[in-house]
Amino acid sequence: MAPTATTTALLTRPMTRTRLKPILKSSPVPVAGIRRSRDEAGLDDDDDDDDNDDDDDHSAAKNTEGTRSPLRKRARVEFDLENIEVHEIGARPVEELRKEIKTALDRHAHGEDGEYDMLKQTLQGKPSSDRDDLDDSDDDDDESARSVVTANLELKGYFVALTAFAPRLGRSCDGLVRSLLRCQWLGRDDQFAKAYIQFLAALVSAQGPRLTQVLSMIIENFSIHRPSEWAVEGCRPVAREAVQDRLHVALQYILQLFPVAEPVLEPVLASKYPFHEEPKRAHLAYVNNLLRLRRYSPGLRYAIMDLIISRLVKIDVEMQMDLDDMDDKLATMVGMALRSGQEHDAQDEHDLDDSDNESVSSNESEEDAEYLRVKTAKENIEKMDSILDSLFELYTPVFADPQSEEAMEAFEDLLTEFSHLILPTIKSRHTQFLVFHFGQRSERLMDAFCGTCINIAFESQRPLVLRQAACSYLASFVARGAHVPGHIVVKIFEVLGYHLDEMRSVYELTCRGPDVRRYAPFYALMQALLYIFCFRWQDLIRSAPDDVDKDDPLSYLDHEIEWESEIKDIMRRNIYSKLNPLKVCSPAIVDQFAKLAHHFQFMYVYTLIESNKRLRLSQFSVGAYSNGGALRDMSFDMSDESWQQLGSYFPFDPYQLPKSKCWVDDDYLPWRPIPGLNPEELGDDSDEEEVDDEEEDEIEEDTATEEVASDDD
């Protein structure tokens, strides 16, 4: 992305205020530019000790080299931000290289590009083609090896010398700059990395519009994960951790020297995010680097989390839609592929050349449609699982003290992401568990989440779909949250009941009968209360006889139970109102509520349910739906009323990702059927809504459980 005129002006404004500090001891006269203090920039050299240290370092180098060839000498450089020195460049002195660069640039300015093109080839740091033509004799092999070592040493000198020419690398030198930014610098020694970083800083200082190019080059390397992507012929292998360190040293140095770089960096981070089809390791490497960037770039903290969560939600939705569309055979194949992938991941932990396992079935062809569907679903699940695992790990230390202001601030950030990105996405299945998990760390955090959902649910200017989603999230959080105490359950139930009464008093004035299109907020809220009751009915009891065992639900049968005040009245007033919510709410939830309410003497609603079976919802529908015109246009079955009823989407149903599942295993209450309660039907009623709506997910949940169990063994 090209910088705007405002950005360019900011970058090129004070060109003579201070001088850019050199990183390398042997660098030429520093280029003028924007600079902060040594301590702030973090890349300093100890100028006061240089004269005393040089002789000692050369002497030590001679003693350690012994009889080795001069071509194999290495500059003694530690990747130390406080003491950066270079005592040897290579076979050619820096002054000679400086003259070569000057000549090439001068002739290029006059239209002679021969030496300029050779310089571009050299500065990319790639092996020259003429080496491939050498004979296979031992002498030629030795000569080729020495040539590679010499070229690597000289390349350092080129960048040291080139730093002084940064002011000349304007628009006429675009080709050379592109070659410089394609240089294979990550796989070389620490000394070279320092020289290269110093050159980047000098380039941006002298050529402000180059900032976007430099940042793009660094960020583009955030997703590399295979050693072959940064390895350089003739150089010692560089560990993945060292490569990431170099990227962040370079990025942090530029951000500290040029604070205006932060707003320029934000769109670059989004544009360089791995494409959806790229492998899991590329996504995970990029996300981990983004999370590391957050530590030293506070101005980008929110933008980075926005970016990660937004991309995570997209993967989540696609993954869920793929699973919903699969039959049992394909879902089973996905489970098998995940188990195979877990085994390969364990083997690849110590493999230097991490290849993304893509094992689905060796008998399937790449072009096969089923193979591609299974492969895509498996890769999406693995990406989702790994990224969420990293986010859980990132936030866990922050919530070690859930009462702290740091924890509250972090949770408010998560709530912002929830409100703007997760809540509007109805098909999101797992991303929201970040809020679910950390929101249960303390009652203060629970109150913050519940308050957010209530505010959204009852803001009339909000879109209807968001208000309904907020009700679902609130009900699911209170019903499924294992750490949500009983008094909060009662409080939320009473608050929702109050708003339900308010809605009923308004809607009943014009109500002719149940109509989900006209009174959707009321039905969404009623269904939320039914759902909470099914899971947390014990918390709604004020007192019970002494011989009742709270751990045994059956012991409540045939006993007089005192319910919390107003709970019965709230439910009775609204269930038997003109709005008739039991006809519109999800049949699975209504049936389960009816069983529990009857057996625990809370309320008997079977008479109303039977009466509703003879009631046609279409007779109360408004607009085109009242005469069936819209149904005919949309090919609806007039005898099927499910489209006029609420769905049973509750976002905190059991978590199914195998790797990150361990973070939330103890956070949610599973549905536990009560033995002996309509035994002839219990086998079909357990989590009925999940079986109906997420049949493929159930298979995936079993796979995840088996995988975790095998890992524990």
N, C-alpha and C positions, 0 to 999 in steps of 0.2 A: 504494500500500500504506500503510495507516494505521500510525503509529508505535505501538509497544507502550507499556505503562504504564511499563516501565523506561526506555525511550528518552525518553519525555516527561518523566519525573522528572529525568533527566540534563540535558536541554536547558533546563529551566526552573528549575534549582536556584539558582545564585548570581546573582540578578538585580541585586544592588546592590554587587557586589565592585569592578567597574571600569566605566568609561564607554566606549561604542563610539566610536571615532575617526571623525570625518566625512571623507568623501572630497572633497566639494565645499566650496569656500571659502565659498559663500553659504548653506550648510545652516544650519538653526536649531540650537538647543541640542541636543547629541547625546543620543541615547536611551541609557539605561543598558543594559548588556549585557556579554557575555563578550568579552574583547579580548586580543590579544597585543601585543607591542611593535611599533613602527613597522617596524623592519627585517624582522621575521618576517612581518607581514601583507603588506608590500610595496606597500600603497596609502596613501602618506603625502602630506601637504601641507606646504609650507615656511612654517610660521606666522611665523617670525621675519622673513621678507622680504616679508610681504604688504603692509604699509603702503607700503613703498618701491616695490613693483612695480605697485600698482594704477594710479597716475597715469601711469606710463610706458606700461602696456598700453593704457589708454584713449586716450592721445595717439597711440600708434601706430595704434590702430584707426581714429581719425578721419582720420588721414593716408591710410590705405589705402582707406577707403571712398569718398572723393571725394564725388560727387554722388548716390550710390546712395540709394534709398529706405530710410528707417529700418526698414521691415519686412523688408528683405533683409540686415540686418546679422547677422553670425554671431559667436558667442562664440569668442574666440581660445583654443582649448584643444588641447593636444597629448595624445595617448593615452600619457602618460608616468606611470609608476607612482610616480615620485619627486616630481613637481611638478604637482599637479592643482588648477587654479583656474578659476573661472567669474566673469566680470565682467559678464555680462548674461544675463538670463533670458528676457525677451520683452516683450510689450506691457504686461503686468500685473505689479506687484510681488509678491514672495513673500508678504508680509504679507497682502495682499488674498486671495490664493489660500488661505492658511492659514485665514482667517476663513470663506471659502466652505466648505472641507472640514469645519471645526468645526460650522458650522451644519447641514450635511447629516447629519453623524453624530449630532448632538444630536437632530434631528428624527426620524431613523431610530430612535433609541432610544425615542422616544415614539410610534412607529407611523406617522409621516408619511414616506413613501418617495419623494415626487416628486423632490426635489433629490438624494436618495441614488441614484435610478435614473439621473438625468442624469449624476451623477458617475461611475457605473459605465461609462456609454457613452463619456464623455470619456476616461477613463483607459485604455480599450482601445487608444486611439490609432488607431482606424479612421475613415475619412472619414464625416462625418455625412450622413444621407440627404437633407437639405434642399438640399445642394449639387447634387444630381442634377437638381433642378427648375429650375435657372437657365436663362435663354434662351441661345441660341448666339451672341449678339452679342459683338464684340470687347471691349466694356466689361465685360460679364458674365464673359468668360473671364479678363480681367485681375483682376477682383474675386475670382473663384474662386481664382486662383493665389495672390493675396495672403492670402486667407482660410486656405488650406492652410498657407502659410508661418507665419502667425501662430499657428495651432493647434499646429503642431509646436514652435514656440518656447515657447508657454505650457505644453505638456505637460511640458517639463523642469521648469518651475516647480512644477507640481502634484506631481511626485515629490520635489522638494526639500522642499516644504512638508509632504507626506504623511509623510515620514520621522519627524517629531515625533509623529505620531498612531499609530505602530506598536503601542503598548500597547493601543489601543482596537480593534484589528482582530482581535477574538476570534471565537468561534463565531457570534455574531450577525451578523458581517460576512462570512460565507462567500462570498456572491455578489460583494461588492466585491473580495475577495481573488482570486477566480477571474478577474474582469475584469482585475485588475492583472497577474496572471501570464499572461494572454493578450495583453498589450500587445506591439505590434510594435516591439521595442526594438533588435533586431539590425541593422535596416536604417537606423538613424538615425546622427547624428554621434557622435563620440567623447565629447563632453561629456554628451550624453544617456545614453550607455552607462554612464558613470561614476556619474551620478545614480541610474540604475536599480539598478546593483550595490550602491550604498550603501543604497538603500531595501531591497533583498533582505536585506542583512546586518542592518539594523535590525529588519526583520520577524521574522527567525528569532531574533534576540536577545530580542525582547519576547514572541514567541509561539512557543515551542519546538515545539509540535505541527505548526507550519507547515513544518518543515524538509523533510519528505518531499515536500510539494507543491512547494517551491522547487527541490529537487534534481530532481524529476521534470520540471519545466518545462525546466530546463537540459539534462538528458540527452535529453529528447525531441527537442531540436534537434540532437543529434549526427548524425542521419541526413539532415538536409536537405542538398540538393546543387544545387538550381536557384535562380538569383537571384530568380525570381518568388516563392519561398517566404519570402523575408525583405525584399523591396523594399517601400519606403514612398513613397506619393505625396508629391511636394514635397520629397523628400530626394535628395541625390546618391547614385548607385549605390555600394554597398559591395561590395568584392571578397570572394570566398569565403574567402580566407585571413584577412581582417580579421574576418569573422563568426566563424570558428573561434577566433581569438585572443580575442575578447570572451567567448565561451562559457567558455574555459579561465581567463581572468582572473577571471570571476565564480565559477567552481567552485573554483579554487585559493584565492581570498580566503575563501570560506565554510569550506573545509576547514581553513585556517590559523587562522581565528577560532574555529571550533568543531570540535576534534579528534574529538568524539563523532560527527561526521557520517559518518565513514568506514564504520562498520558499518551505518548507515542507508542509505548509498549503494549498498552491494553488491547488495541485492535489486532496487534501482531499475534498475541497469545490466542485469540479466537481464530484467526486465519490459519495458524499453523497447527491447530488441534487435529489429531489424527482423524482421517476419514473413517466413516462408520465401518467400512469393510476391512480396515487394517487389523492386524492380529492383536490378541489380548496383551501381549508383552509391550507392544508399542503404546497402547492406551495406558497401561499401568505405569510405564516409564515416564510418559508425559505428565500424568497426574501426580506422580511422586515428585517430579521436578517442580511442578506448579506449587505443590504444598511446601516445598523447600523455599521457593521464591517468596511465599507469604511471610516467612520469618524475618526477612531483611527488607521487605518492601511493604510497609504498612498501608501505603496509599493504594495498593492493589489488592488488599485482602478481600474486600467485598466483591470486586470484579472477578477475582480468581474463583471464589466459591460459587458465584453466579454461573460462571462458565462450566465448572465441573458438574454442578447439580443439574443445569439445563441439559448437558449432554448425557448425563446419567439417566435422567427422566426419559429422554428419547429412546435410549437403549432399553429401558425398563418397559416402555409401552410396546415397542416392536417385539420384544421377547414375549410379552404376555399375549399379544395378538397372534404371534406364530403358534404358541402353545394351544391357544383356544381353537385354532383352525385345524389342529392335528388330530388324527384318529389314534386309537390305542397303539397301533403298530408303530407309527412314527414316534409317538411319545416314548415308547419303550426303547426305541433306537437312540433317542436323545439321552435317556438314562444310561444306556450302555456306553455311549460315547463319552459321557461325563465321567463315568468310572474309569474308563481307559485313559482319559485325559488326566485324571488325578494321579494315576500310576506313572504316566510319562512325566508329569511335573515333578514328582518325587525323584525320579531318575535324573532329571535335567538340573536339579539344584546345584550339582557340582560339575556340570558340563560347561566348558568354556564357550562353546559355540551354541548358544541357546536357540534351538530351532523351535518354532511354534508347532506343537503337536497338532495334527489335524486328523487324528485317527477316528474314523467313524466305522467304516467297513472296507476292507481291502478289496472286496468283490464289487464294490460300487464304482461306477464310472464318474469322472468329474462332471460330465454333461448330464448325468442322471438327475432328474428333478427332485426325487425323494432324497437323494444324497445331499443335494445342495440345501434343501430345506432343513434337514437334520444338522448339517454342518453349520449353517447360519444360526440356528437356535442354540446349538451347543456353544458356539463362540460368543454369542450375546450373553448367555448365562454366565460364562466364565469371566467375561469383561465386567459384567455387573457385580459379580461376586467379589472379584479381586479389588475393584475400586471401592466398594462399600467396606470391605475389610480394612483398607487403608484409612478410610474416613473414620471408622469406629476407633481404630488405633490412634489416629491423630487427636481426636477429641477426648478420649478417655482420661488422660492426665489432667485436662482442664477441669473435668468434673469430679476430680478426686475429693475436693471440698465443695459439694453442691450448694453450700450456703454462701460461698464467696462471691464477690462482685465480678470476678473474672468468669466464673461459671455462668452467672446471670447474663453477662454481656455476650458470651459465646452462644448461649441459648437464644437470646434475642436475635442474633445473626441467623441462627437456624430457623427461627420463626419467620424471619423475613423471607428466606428462601422458600419456606413452606407456603407462605401466603401468596407469593408471586409466581412460583414455578410448579410446586407439587400439587397444591389444592386445585388449580384450574385443569389439571390433567387427570381426567377421570380414570383412565386405564393404568395409572401408576400402581405398581404392586409391591415394591420393596423399598424404594428410595425414602418413603415416609418413616421408615423404622428408625432413622436417625433421631427424629423428634420423639418417637415413641419410646425409644430406649433411654435417651438422656432426659426426657421430660419426666421420668419417674424417679429421678435421683433425689428429689426433695419435694415437699408440698408446695414450696414457693414456685418451683418450676412447673408443677402440675397446674397450679393456679394460672400461671402465665399462658400455658397452652390452652386450657379450657376457656380462659377469658378471650383469647384470640378467636377461637372457634365461635363462641357466643356472639362476639361483636360482629363477625362476618355474617352469621346466620340470621341476625335480626336487623341488619342494615337494609332498609327498603330500597336504597339506590343500587345495591349490588345486583348483578345478574342472578336470575333464579337458579341457574345451575350451580353457581358458587355457594349460594345459601343452602341448597340441598346437600352439597358436598360437605360443607362445614358441619351440618347436623350429623352426617354419617361419620365423619372423623371424630366428633365429640363423643357420640354414642359408642363407637368402637373403642376409643381410648379408655373411657370409663368402664365399659363392659369387659374388655380384654386385659386391661392393665393389672398385672398381678400385684403391683406395689401401690396401687391406688387404694387408700384406706376407706373404710365404710362410711365415715362421716362426710367425705368428699362425694361419694356416690349419692348419699341422701341429699346433699346440698345441690348437686347438679340436677338431680331428679326434680327437686322442688322448683328450681329456677326454670327448667324447661317446662314444667307443668304450669307455672305462672304464665309464661308466654303462650303456651298452648291455649289456656283459657282466654287470653286476650284475643288471639286470632279467632277462636270459635265465636266469641261474642260479636265480632265484626262480620265474619263470613256467614253466620246463620241468618242474618237479616235478608240476604238475597239467595240463600241456598234452596234449591229444589230437590237436591239429592247428591250423592257422591259424584264428584267430577275432578279428576286428577289434574286436568289442565288449568282449571280455575283456582283450585285450592291446594296446589302442590306444596307450598310451605307448611301448611297445617299437617298434611299427610306425612311429609318428611319428618316433622317433629314428633308426630305420634309414633311412627315406626321406630324412631330413635328410642323413645321411652319403652316400647315393647321389647326392643333388643336388649336394653339395659336390664329390664326386669328378668328376662330369660337367663342372663348370666349372673346377676348380682341380687337375686331375690332375697337371699339370706341377710344381706346388708340393709334391706328395707324393712326388716323386722325390728320392732322396738323391744319386745319381750316375748319369751316363750317359756313353757313349763320347765321346771328344773330337770326333769328326766329326759329332756331333749338333748341329744348328742349333736353338737354343731358340725362334727366331722362326718355325720351320717345323715344325709338328706331324708332318708326314709323315716327317721325317728320323728320328723315333723308331722307326718301323716296322722290324721285323727286327733289332733291337738288344737286347742284354742290358741291362735296366734294373734298377738297385737301388732299391727303394722304401724309404721311411722304416720304421724298425723297428716291428714290431707292426701296421703298417697292414694287411698282407695277412692276418695271423692274426686280427685283429679281424673283418675282413669275412668270412673263411671260416668262423670259428666260428659266427657269427650267421646267415649266409645259409643254411648247411646244418643249422641247428638244427631241432627239432620245430616251432618257431613259423613256419618257412617264410615269411619276410617277402616274398620275391619274388612270392608269390601274392597278397599283400594290398596291397603298395605300388602306386602309380600305374603302370599299364602303360607309359605314355610314358617315365617316368623309368627304369623297369626296362629297357626296350628299349635306351635310349641308353647306360645303364651297361654292359649286356651287350656292346654293340659296342665301346666304348672298352676295357673290361677285356680282351676277347679280343685285339684288335689290338695292344695294348701289353703283352701277355703278363702281365697282372696276375692274371687269373682267367678260367676258362672256365665259364660258367653256363648255356649254351644247353641242355644236357641236362636240367638242373633245370626250366628254363622249359617245355620240351616236356612233361616229366612233369606239370607243374602244369596243363597244358591239360586233362588227363584227371581232374583233382581238382575235386570240387564243394565249395565253401565251406559250403554250407548244411548239410552233414552234421556240421560241427563247431560250428555256431551254438548258443547256449544259449537257454533259455526258450522263449517262443512261436515264436521264429524257427526252432527246430529242426524243427518239424512243419509249417511253412508257414502256420500260422494267422494270424500277424501280417501275413504277406505278402498273404494273400487279403483281409484287412480293409483293407489299405492299397493294394490294387490293384497290387502289385508283380508284375513278370514273373519267374516262377521261373527262367527260363533266363538272365536278365540278372543277372550277379553284380557289376555296377559299384557297387551300393549297399552291398556288403560290402567294398569296397576304399577305400583312402584317396584323397581328392581331390588335385589337384596345385596347391593354392594356395600360392604363394610371393610374399610381399607386395612385394618389390622388383623386380618385373618392370618392363620399360621404362616410363618416365614419359612421359605423353602430353599434358599441358596446354601449349598453344602459347606462352603468354607467359612463364610461370615455368620452362619447360623448360630455359632457358639456364643456370639455377643448378646443375643436376644432370647436364648432358650428359656431363661428364667423370668422373662419379662411379661409374658402373656398367659392368660388362663385358657387352657384348652376346654373344649366343650365336653362335659362329662354327663352322659345320660344317667338318669336315676333308675337303678334296677327296680323292676316291679312296676314301673309307671307305664301303663299300657304296653306290656311286654310284647304283644303281637305286632306292635308298630315300631318299637324302639330300634329295631335293626335298620329301619329305613329313615329314621328321623335324625340320627346323629349328624350334626353339621350338614343338614339337608341342603342348605343353600350352597354350600361349597361343592357338594357332589353334583348338583344340577348345573352350576355355572362354571365350575372349574375342574371338570373331570380329568383333563390332561394334567392339571397341576397336582391332583392327588397322586398320580403316578410319580410325578417329579418329587413330591414330598417324601414318598417312600424311598426313592432313590437317594435323596439327600440323607435321610435317616440312616439308611444302610451304609452309606459312605462314611458318615461321621462315626458310626459304630465300629466300622472296620478300622478307621484311623485310630480310635481309642484302643483297640486291641493291639 
